[in-house]
């Protein structure tokens, strides 16, 4: 009987631990009150993003990890992965990748320094790429990403992740036609699982 009770207790602890980790990595959709096809702006680590692209929506997908952070020597890239609202010949996958200079970010916890931080997309050391089948660097006309809040998330008095939330918008040329993305918002829980250091690789 003692052996059965011990095995049950261990099993319960394992399931509880896995459940907590899974819940922190899942995406939670809360619709925006004005744009119901977009997630609302939140600061809870809901692992969502969305933006209006002309008359459609580029949003996170439950099929992809919505954000990956890539350090490569002196640059940091934010890879937003989600759902392609336009050309299905490429499948449903779409990504936006924002790359900029920042040699101070060496691990995910360093992203706390981004609290209330703005990066202008028209700066010469910033690159924005779009993946729809092929990957192309966008010719940016205007835009920025505003990291409104960077905060620590504690669970049972233990630091579990960083929550990075903010807004973004951009204007760009695609096939010589000007287009825009507006009302962008993101809310990500970030830990070492989605932070990739490719420096020197």
C-alpha positions in Angstrom: 0.0 0.0 0.0 2.8 2.4 0.9 4.4 1.7 -2.5 1.2 2.5 -4.3 0.7 5.7 -2.4 4.4 6.7 -3.1 3.9 6.0 -6.9 0.7 8.0 -6.9 2.3 11.0 -5.2 5.3 11.0 -7.6 2.9 10.7 -10.6 0.8 13.6 -9.3 3.9 15.8 -8.9 5.1 15.0 -12.4 1.7 15.8 -14.0 1.4 19.0 -12.0 4.8 20.2 -13.0 4.2 19.4 -16.7 0.8 21.0 -16.5 2.3 24.3 -15.2 5.0 24.4 -17.8 2.5 23.6 -20.6 0.1 26.3 -19.4 2.9 28.9 -19.4 3.9 28.0 -23.0 0.3 27.9 -24.4 -1.4 30.7 -26.2 -4.4 32.3 -24.6 -6.7 34.2 -26.9 -8.6 37.2 -25.5 -10.3 39.1 -28.4 -9.8 42.8 -28.8 -12.9 44.8 -28.0 -12.6 46.9 -31.3 -11.0 44.3 -33.6 -12.3 40.9 -32.7 -9.9 39.1 -35.1 -6.9 40.5 -33.1 -5.9 39.4 -29.6 -6.4 42.2 -27.1 -3.3 44.0 -25.8 -2.3 42.2 -22.6 0.7 42.1 -20.3 0.1 38.6 -18.9 2.4 36.4 -21.0 -0.5 35.0 -23.1 1.9 34.2 -26.0 -0.1 36.0 -28.7 0.4 38.6 -31.3 -1.6 40.1 -34.1 -1.6 43.0 -36.6 -3.9 44.3 -39.3 -2.3 43.9 -42.7 -4.2 46.0 -45.2 -7.7 44.4 -44.9 -6.7 41.1 -43.4 -4.9 39.9 -40.2 -1.5 38.4 -39.5 -1.7 36.6 -36.2 -0.1 33.9 -34.2 -1.0 30.3 -34.9 -1.4 27.4 -32.6 0.7 25.3 -35.0 3.9 27.4 -34.4 5.8 28.8 -31.5 4.7 32.5 -31.8 8.1 34.0 -31.0 11.7 32.9 -31.2 14.6 35.2 -30.1 17.9 34.8 -32.0 21.2 36.3 -30.8 23.9 36.4 -33.5 27.1 38.1 -32.4 26.0 41.8 -32.0 22.4 41.4 -33.3 19.1 40.3 -31.9 16.3 39.0 -34.0 12.6 38.6 -33.0 10.9 36.0 -35.2 7.1 36.3 -35.1 5.6 33.1 -36.5 2.0 32.7 -37.4 -0.8 32.4 -39.9 -0.6 33.5 -43.5 -3.8 35.4 -44.4 -3.2 35.8 -48.1 -1.6 33.4 -50.5 -2.3 29.7 -49.6 0.0 28.5 -52.4 2.7 29.0 -49.8 0.8 27.1 -47.1 -0.5 28.7 -43.9 3.0 29.7 -42.5 4.1 33.3 -42.3 6.8 35.1 -40.4 8.1 38.6 -39.7 11.6 38.9 -38.5 12.9 42.1 -36.8 16.7 42.3 -36.5 18.6 45.1 -34.8 21.9 45.8 -33.1 22.2 45.0 -29.4 25.3 43.5 -28.1 24.1 43.7 -24.4 21.5 40.9 -24.7 23.3 37.7 -23.8 20.4 35.7 -22.3 16.7 36.0 -22.1 16.7 37.7 -18.7 18.6 40.7 -20.3 15.4 41.5 -22.1 14.2 43.2 -18.9 16.2 46.2 -20.2 13.6 46.7 -23.0 11.0 48.0 -20.6 9.5 51.1 -22.3 12.0 50.8 -25.2 11.3 51.8 -28.8 13.1 50.6 -32.0 12.5 52.6 -35.2 12.4 50.4 -38.2 13.8 53.1 -40.5 17.1 53.1 -38.7 19.9 51.9 -41.0 21.0 49.1 -38.6 17.4 47.6 -38.5 16.3 44.9 -40.9 12.7 43.6 -41.3 12.1 40.4 -43.3 8.9 38.6 -44.3 8.6 34.9 -45.0 5.8 33.8 -47.3 7.3 30.8 -49.0 10.5 32.7 -49.7 12.1 35.2 -47.4 12.5 38.8 -48.5 13.9 41.9 -46.8 11.3 44.6 -46.8 11.9 48.1 -47.9 10.6 50.0 -44.9 9.0 53.4 -45.3 8.0 53.9 -41.6 7.3 52.0 -38.4 8.5 51.0 -35.0 8.2 48.4 -32.3 7.5 49.7 -28.8 8.3 47.3 -25.9 5.9 48.8 -23.5 6.6 46.5 -20.6 9.2 43.9 -19.6 8.6 42.1 -16.3 9.4 39.0 -14.4 6.8 36.3 -13.9 7.0 34.4 -10.6 5.2 31.1 -9.9 5.3 29.8 -6.3 8.0 32.4 -5.6 10.2 31.1 -8.3 11.1 33.1 -11.4 9.6 31.3 -14.4 10.0 33.6 -17.4 10.1 37.2 -18.6 6.9 38.7 -20.0 7.5 41.1 -22.9 4.6 43.1 -24.2 4.1 45.9 -26.6 2.9 47.3 -29.9 4.2 47.6 -33.5 3.3 49.0 -36.9 5.1 49.4 -40.2 4.8 50.7 -43.8 6.8 49.0 -46.5 7.0 48.3 -50.2 6.1 44.9 -51.6 6.6 44.4 -55.3 6.9 48.2 -55.5 3.4 48.6 -54.0 3.2 50.4 -50.6 1.4 48.4 -47.9 0.9 48.9 -44.2 0.5 46.9 -41.0 -1.3 48.7 -38.2 -2.5 48.1 -34.6 0.1 45.4 -34.0 0.3 44.1 -30.5 2.2 41.2 -28.7 2.4 39.6 -25.3 5.0 36.8 -24.9 6.3 34.7 -22.1 10.0 34.3 -22.7 12.3 31.7 -21.2 15.5 29.9 -22.3 13.5 27.5 -24.5 12.9 30.1 -27.2 16.2 32.0 -26.8 18.8 30.9 -29.3 22.4 32.1 -29.3 24.0 31.5 -32.7 27.0 33.7 -32.0 30.1 32.2 -33.7 28.1 29.4 -35.3 
